[in-house]
């Protein structure tokens, strides 16, 4: 989804009407394209901390063609860039992809790291909330250029012949996205830049696979990966209830939810007891089975204390809590249900007296309307790129339902690809980031998986960071600020190693790491 082809320029603030100015004729490429020519605009923002941020934005699409030159797909993208600083040969460039599968990159773009942000703080979200964007105090644009990619079937990206399902598989998806990244780098003369990747949720699963495709099939190496609320192994994500592992991996998040409800500021130290119990006595008692009354009694006492839930509720499930039941139990008396994506966000239970209530997620479903509207507004008003013949797909359920996961018996995983990437490249840095109160991709899963991966060298290059909040923890100001600091530190470390390598080869190193925030 990354491609530059400067077409139109403007000076704009959020909400200002764009003034189109054609710089050169658009390069339309192969026949059959339905998306409009790329648009390039100029912007200047005042950040909340008083800094001013000037940058160039390009919205458009990247045509992918076969060997005969026939159009196969159009990959929509939004790119933000700034000129290199004095003494800096080339700014880093970061490719950002969301998950689902079936999600557009809007979540990362106007939720997390782009120059504008849609405010969604608070304990509840309204689908009819205002969609005015504000300058993003957590944008990464101060230390890297950004390119947001929408896979086929998401955003405005489309298959040329309408046969999108051939792109909807684990391997084909990674191959196409790696090809799009490589195409963008070639078209925009960015092959020599330090290259990074950030992926959220299934986008985190994609990260190691795309890194391997870029390295082995394209000849492009990444300096760093940021995997945000990732799924690294689907075998660990939703095991059957008879498998104790799912209960073990979610217990620390249930405990975190209880601490947050009590008003406690979360940190890993506070959850050390829950983590230790989850892999020790809790697992041992789970393995004894629900017929062991003494084990159930111990589970009831300890789990109810950790989670703040009614002992009778815990006993009824023999200590084997499910995310759905906890979502409803957290505020059953108030008639509200918690989001599986962040237990700190709640909504009304549509049928609070029913024994089994079906409800839309108060975060994932509620945020869909404002994010969609805000993204369409951003394209049209700030970026001067209007698509009138296609629907914008923020979260396309057809992609998710039509996804081909694996041809084998094992659940898909990207831990092996992550191991391979770290082992092959001794300079690669990886940050895995989670929210404490996420029940969909619990942080403890990644913690346990990371513990199984060697350091591959004298210093750890793979780290885990956990922040207040859930799957989209970046909606919380304190988490967004901490995440920005941690990622900036990872980039500085990766660029310092790169500069040292350039120095050894006789290339004059830049001083990039000295002025990183």
Secondary structure, DSSP 4 states (H G I P E B T S, - for coil): -------B--EE-TTPPP---B-S-----STT--SPPPEEEEEEEE-TTS-EEEEEEEEEEEEEE-TT--EEEEEEEEEEE-PPPTT-S---EEEEE--TTTB-THHHIIIIISSEEE---SS---TTS---EEE-TT-GGGTSEEEEE--TTSBT-EETTS-GGGG-BHHHHHHHHHHHHHHHHHHTT-TTS-EEEEEETHHHHHHHHHHHHIIIII----SEEEEES--SBGGGTS--TTSTHHHHHHHHHHHHHHHHHTTPPP-GGGGHHHHHHIIIIIHHHHHH-TT-HHHHHHHHHHHHHHH---HHHHHHTTT---HHHHHHHTBTTTTEEE-SS-TT-EEE-TTTTSSS-----TTTTHHHHHHHHHHHHIIIIIS-----SS--BSB-HHHHHT-B--SSSSPPB-HHHHHHHHHH-TT-EEEEEEETT-SSS-HHHHHHHHTTS---SSS--EEEEEESSSTTGGGSHHHHHHHHHHHHHHHHHHHHHHHHHHHHTTPPPP-GGGG--
